[in-house]
Amino acid sequence: MCWDNVPPPPEAWFAGFKVGLVHPLGACTTRHEARVEIANYILWYDRTRRHSALDYSSPHQWDRIVTLIRAA
């Protein structure tokens, strides 16, 4: 079995989540505020965050590039 493309364990994502959002932000005062901040973090993680394995582009950009290349 090939382990090169195995996604990171959920613990790794939650560790980054806590370091990137929870600890700097502190406690949210309402559930609505927490939901909004979590949704914004997930959108940032998927659309903006740059990744070295993707030639320093975001996962969203990388998907668009791959789709354009496959369509050509």
Secondary structure as UniProt FT lines:
FT   TURN            4..5
FT   HELIX           10..17
FT   HELIX           18..22
FT   HELIX           23..25
FT   HELIX           31..47
FT   HELIX           52..54
FT   TURN            55..56
FT   HELIX           59..71
//
